[in-house]
Amino acid sequence: MINFFRKYFFELMLVLIILGVLIFSFSTLTTKPRLWTDEGLSIELARDFLLYGKLDVVSSPGVFSDVPFLLQSTGYPMTIMLAVFFKIFGFGLVQARLFALALMIILLILVYWFTKKQFGKTNALLAVFLIATFAPFYGNGRCITGEILGFIFLLFGLNYFLDRRRLWLGGLFLGLAVMTKPSVYLLIIPAVLIVLLIEKRQFFFQAFKLLTGMLPAAFLWIIICLPSFFDTKSWLSIINFYRNPFYPLSTVDNFFANLKFIPQSTTLIYFFILGGLVLWAFFCRQKTEEKDKRFLHFVIIYSALAFMYFLKSPGWLRYLIAVQFLIFILLPEAIKRLTDLGIFSRLHFFDSKKIFYIVIFCLIILQAVQLLFWADLFYSTASIDAINFLNQQGSDKTVGLVNSLEISGLILSEKKYQLIDTLLGLPVIGQDFLAFELSRLPELVVSGPDEVTLNRHQDIIVEFYKLIFDNGRYYVYARK
């Protein structure tokens, strides 16, 4: 038994970490973080693909938005896989979050596999420990929003990108990462091309193989999400969207607001420090293997591009989640190199190996305490309560939803109307159903308390509806 534990110590520790993640996650699986708009959109797309074969949003019974190519903030690899999961295990929020949790576990296993190949078992296990105690791993991971699946594809892609011998296979997985979460992983493409350009060895040949590998994922997106390849109107809409995906917010205003936000963000300060340690360690005068250089160059370039994208965003830190994971993969090796160089040599009563473990476990403990006691994972049951209430009203009732995507995909009624006008960069989806003639007014209306549409039709609401549900975040009105 002792020999068994010695032989498989690292694997057994990995299993213990995974069990800890599962135990921590199950108690608040559907409520922390709360169900929110982007996740609701993913669930809606998966459900509509399962029922109707379209990755689109139902705007009224039998009618779709007709802009599926603009609704891929979480791309088809995630939503189609979720639809398959629903097909096998049934439909619901619990199933969606279980799917997300399964991806989190797969990511931890792959981080161990990838880091072990790069830096050895000890660093691999410590990298997994750092990610497993990191609060945004749960804030992003438990939601159906694509960051975790995209990082899984990224690790596979980097594995073949660093190997060089099968660049086309690396391109295939990197392309899938881009399609899974374009806002986070689209910058992979310029990053890998810049890395190849820096190396100055067969740039055009290597770039050709890499980009050729990405084409299948792109073609599949065109087949699934684009009504017609030759529809210039659709392509112009896509171009306009990516010119400013946060319209009507100003990119310049966002940029300066985020610069001011940096000194106030403990997360950004934390990763600036960790990133600085990584750079310091790897650029010290010592031998670095060729594959490590390529990986480090990718991390530096991708991180810089991702940070610039974050600056133009409304300040959403989830755009940096992949950067944070990559830093955790590099960090144990970086700290080991610094301790071996005698950076902490003033601590005469500890040797370099002990200092290495002390520094790493101090970071792990700090993150674990923050996760357990201070993390803002936004607990709420408001959406679930509203969904349960609506489903109790029966599946035969017509339901009108105002900016309630997080609810629409999980209600039983197929007779639903939607009005969505708060998605940044996107056109208005659906019709103003409260402007319909009396006979067509929905039997139930769902809205937040401060919706402009609801306020605009207060006379209709007062005359023809009564409030039957109010939990502070959602109102449900029934037609009198």
N, C-alpha and C positions, 0 to 999 in steps of 0.2 A: 504493500500500500504506500509506503514511504517513497519507494522508487517511482511508483506511478505518479505521485504528486510532484516529485522533482522533475520527472520527464515532461509532464503536461501542465506545469505551474502556470505558465502564461495563458494557455488556453482556458484553464479553470478560472483564472482571475477574470478573463474576458467574459466568461459565462456569468460570474458573480456580478460584474458591472451591468450586464444586460438584464439580469434578474432585478437589480436595483432600479434600473430605468422602468421596467415593467411594473414593479410594485408601486413606485412613485407615481406612475402615469395613470393607473387604472382607477384610482379613487376620484379623480377629477377629469376623466378622459374627455367628456363632452362639454364641460363647463369652464375649463381653464386651459387655454384661452377660450373666451366666448366665441360663439359662432358669429362670423362677420361677413361683410359684403363679398370680398374676393373669394372666400371659401364657399359662400352660397352660390356664386356664379359657377365655380367648378362643379359643384354637386348638381346644379341645374343642367349644365352641359352634359355631364355624364348620364343623367337621367334621360334627357331628351335623345341622346345617342342610343341609349338602351331601348327606349320606347319607339322612336321614330327614325333612327338611323341618321340623325343630323346633329352635328356639334354646334347647336344654335340655341337661342333662348326663345321660348314661346312668348309672344307678345299678346296674343288673344287666341281663343280656341281654333286650332288648325292653322294659325298664322305665326311665322317666325320673324325674327328681327331683320333677316336678309343681309346682315353684316357680320357673319360668323368669323370672317378674317380679321375683324377688329376686336373680337371677344376672346382672344387667345392669350390673355395675360398669364394664364396657366394653360400650357399647350396640350396638344392632342395625346402625347405619350402618357401624361398623367390622367387626363379625363377618360380616355379610352380604357386604360388599365383599371380605373375606378369603376367604369361601367361593367367591365368583365367581372370585377369583384362583387358588384351588386347582383349580377346575374347568378353567381354561384352561391352567395351567402345572404341574399335578400337586400332590400333597400332600406336605408335609414341612416341617421346621424351616427349611431353607434358603429355601424358597419364602416362608414366613411372614416371615422376616427381610428378604428382598428386597422384599417388599411394604411393610414398615415403612420400609426405606431409600428406596423410591420416594416415600413420603409425606414423608420428611424433605426430599428435593430439591424437591418441590412446595411445601412450606412456605417454603423459602428463596426460591424464585421469587416466591411471593405476598407475602412480607415486602418484597421489593424493589419489587414493583408497588404495594403499599399505601403504603409509606413514600415512594416517589417522588411519588405523588399528593398526599401530605400535606406533605412537607418537601423534595422535590427529589431529584435523582439521587445527589448526593454523600452525603447523609444516608442514603439508601436502601441504597447499597452498604456503608456503614460499619455500619449496623444488621445487615445480612446477615453481615458479617465478625464482629461481636460474637457473634451467635448461633452461627455455625459454629465458633467457638473455645471455646464454652461446654460444659463437660463434661456437665452434665445433659441437654443437647440429645441426646447420644448415649445416656446412661443411660436416658432416657425414650423417645427416638425409635426406637431399634432394637428395642424391645419392642412387642408387639402389645397395648397397653393403652389406646389411644385419645386420649392427650393431644395428639399431633401432628395427627391428623385433626380433632379438636375445634377446635384453634387455626386450622386451615385454614378450617373453617366460620365460626369467629368473625371472621376477617379479612373474608371475604365479607359476613357480616352487618353488621359495623361500616361497611364501605364504603357500604352502602345506608342504614344508620342515620344516618350523618353527612350523607349526601346529602339526606335528608328526603323526597325526591320519591317514593321507592318503599319506604316503611316496611314494607309487607307482605312485600316480598322480603327485606328485612333480617330481619324476624321469621322467615321460612322458614329462612334459614341459621343464625340464632341458635338456633332450635328444634332444628335438626340437631346443632349443637354441644352443646346440653344433653343430647340423647339419646345422643350419642357417648360422653360421659364425665360423667355427672351429678355425681359427687363434685367435679369441678373446675369445671364450667361451669353448673351449676344456678343459681349465684349471679348469672349474667348477667341473669336475669329481674328480680330486685329492683334490680340496678344500673341497667339501662336505664330502668326506671320512675322511679327516684329522679332520674335525669338529666332526664327529661321534666318531672318535678314541679318541679325547680329552675328550669327555663326558663320555666315559667308561661305557656306559649303553646299553646292548644288541647290541653291535657294529655289530656283524655278521648278526643278524636278521634285523636290520635297514638298513644296507648296502645292504643286499640281496633284500629287498623290493625296495630300491631306484634304484639299478642297473637293477632290473627286469623291473621297469617302463621305464627305458631308452631304453630297447631292441627294442620296436616297431619302434622307430625313426631310430635306427641303421639298422634294417632289411629292412625298407623301402628304406634306402639309398642303400643297397646292391641290392635290386630288381631293382631300377631305374638306378643306376649309374655303377654297376659292370656287365660286360658282362657275367661272369661266376664266381660263388662262389669258384669253385675249380681251377680257373686259377692262378697258383702260380706266373706266370710272373706279373700279375696285382697286386697281394699282395706285391710282392717284390718292384715294382715301388712305391707303396704307402708308404711302410716302408722307402725306400731310400729318398722319397720326405720329409717325416716328420723328418728324421734324420738331414737334412739341407734344409729347405724350401726356403732358400735364395741363394742357389747355383747359380752362381759361387762365390758369395761374401763370405768372410771368417767370420765365427762366432766370432772368437777371435778379428779380426780387428773391426768388428761391435761393440763388447762389449766395447773395450777401446775408440773407437770413441764416443760412446753414453755416456760413463762416462764423457768424456771431454765436451760433449754437455750440460750436466745438468746445470752447472752454467750460461749458455747462454740462457736457455729456461725459459721464464717468466711463461709459462704454468706449467712446472714441479715444479718450485719454488713455485708457487701459490698453487698447490695441496699438496706439501710437508707441507706447512704451515697449510692448511685446514685439512689435514689428521692428523697432529700433534695436532691440537685443538680437533679433534674428539677423538683421543686416550687419551688425557689429561682428557677430560670431562668424558669419560666412565670408566676410570680406577681410578678416584677419589673415595675416600671411601664413597660410598653411595649405597643404595639399587638399584640393577639392576635386572629387571625381567628375568626369565629363557629364554624366547623367544628372548629378546633383546641381551642376552649374545650369544645365538646361531647365531643370525644375525651378531653381531659384530665380532665374531670369523670367520664367513664366509668371511666378508668383508676384514678383516686383512689378512687372508690366501690367498684368491683369489687375493687381491691387490699385495701381495708380489710375487706370482707366475707370475702374468701378467707383473709386472715390470721387472722381470728377463727375460721374453720372449721379452719384448720391448728392453732390452739391447742387445740381440742377433740379433735383427732385424736391417734393415738399418736405424733405427731411426724414424720409423713411429708412431706418437703419437696416431693414431686411434686405436692402440692395447690397449690403456688405457682408451678408451671412457666409457666402462662399469664401471671401477673403479671410474671415475670422477662422473658419475651419482649416484653411490652408496654413495659416500662421500657427495653429495648434499642432499641425502635423510636423512643422519645422521646429517648433519651440524646444522640445526635449533635446534634440540633437544640438541646437544652438546653445542652450545652457550648458550642456556637457562640454562643448568646445571651449566655452568661456571659462568654466571651472578648470579644465585641463590646462589652460593657458595661465592659470594662477590669478585670474581677475579678482577672486575673493581671497587672495593669499593672506590678507591681514587676519583672517580667522584662523590663527595658528593651531587651535585645538581641534580643528576638523580637517580631514584630508579632502581632496577634490571630489571623490566619489560621494562622501557624506554630504558635502555642500550641495552637490547636484540634486540629491534626493530631497534635501531640506527645502531648497528653492522651489522645486516642482510641487512638492506636497503642500507647501504654504499656499501656492496658487490654487491648487485643487481644493484645499480647505476653505480658502477665501471664496471661491466660486460656489462651493456647496452651501456655505452659510448664506450667501446672497440669494441662492436659488430657493432655499427653504424659508427664509424669513423676509427678504426685501424685494424679491423679483416682482415686477409689474406684469403679471401674466393675464390680467384683466378677466377675473372670474365674473361670470354672469349666467343666470338661467333664463333671462328675459325672452330670448328668441325661442328657446325650447318650450317655455310655458305658452307662448303665443301659438307655436306650431301645434302643440297638444290640444289647445283650446279649439283651434280651427278644425282639426281633424275630428274632434268630437261633434262638430256641427253637421257632419255627413259629407260624403264625397260627391254628392249630386248638386251641391249649391255652386252658383257662380261666385267667384271671388275676384275682387279688384285690388291690386297691390300697388301702392305708391312707394317707390324706392325701397323695396323690401326683398331684395334678392336673397338674403340670407334665410328668408322664410319660404319663398316661392318654390324652391326646388324640393322642399320636404313636406309640403301639404299634399293631401290625397286627391284633392279636386283637380280634374283635368280641364274644368271649365274656368280658366283663369285669364284675367286681363292684367297686363303689367304696364306701368308707366315708370320708366327709369331715365332720369335726367341729371344724375349726380356722378356718373362715371367720368373721371377726368379724361379729356381727349376724345371722347366718343360722342356721336350724335344722340339725340333723344331716341329712346327705344319705346315703342308702343304708342298708344293713343290716350288722350285724356278721357277716360271712360266715364267720368262724372259729368261730361258734357253731352253724353248720349241722351236720346229721348227716354222718357220715363220707363217705357216697356223694356228697354235694354239695360237699365241700370243694374249693376251687380247686386246680388242678394247680400253679400258681405263686402265690406271695404276695410282694408288694412293700411295703416299709415303710422308714421312717427308723429309725435306731438307738434312739431314745428314745420311741417311740410307746406311749402308754398301752394301746391295744388289743392291741398285740403282747405287751406285758408281762403283760397280764391273761390271755392265752391261752398262756403259756409251756409249759404241760403239753401242749397240742395241738401246738405247734411242735416240741417235743422228741420227742414220740412219733411224729408223722406226717410231719414235714418234715426236710429237710436244707438247710443253707446252701450255695448254689452261686455266689453273687456277693456281694461286699462291697467297695465303693470308699470306705468311710468315711461316705458320705452316704446310701447306699441299700443295703438288704439285699434279696436275692432268694432265696426258699426254694422248693424243688421238693418236691412230695409224694412220699414214699417209695413 
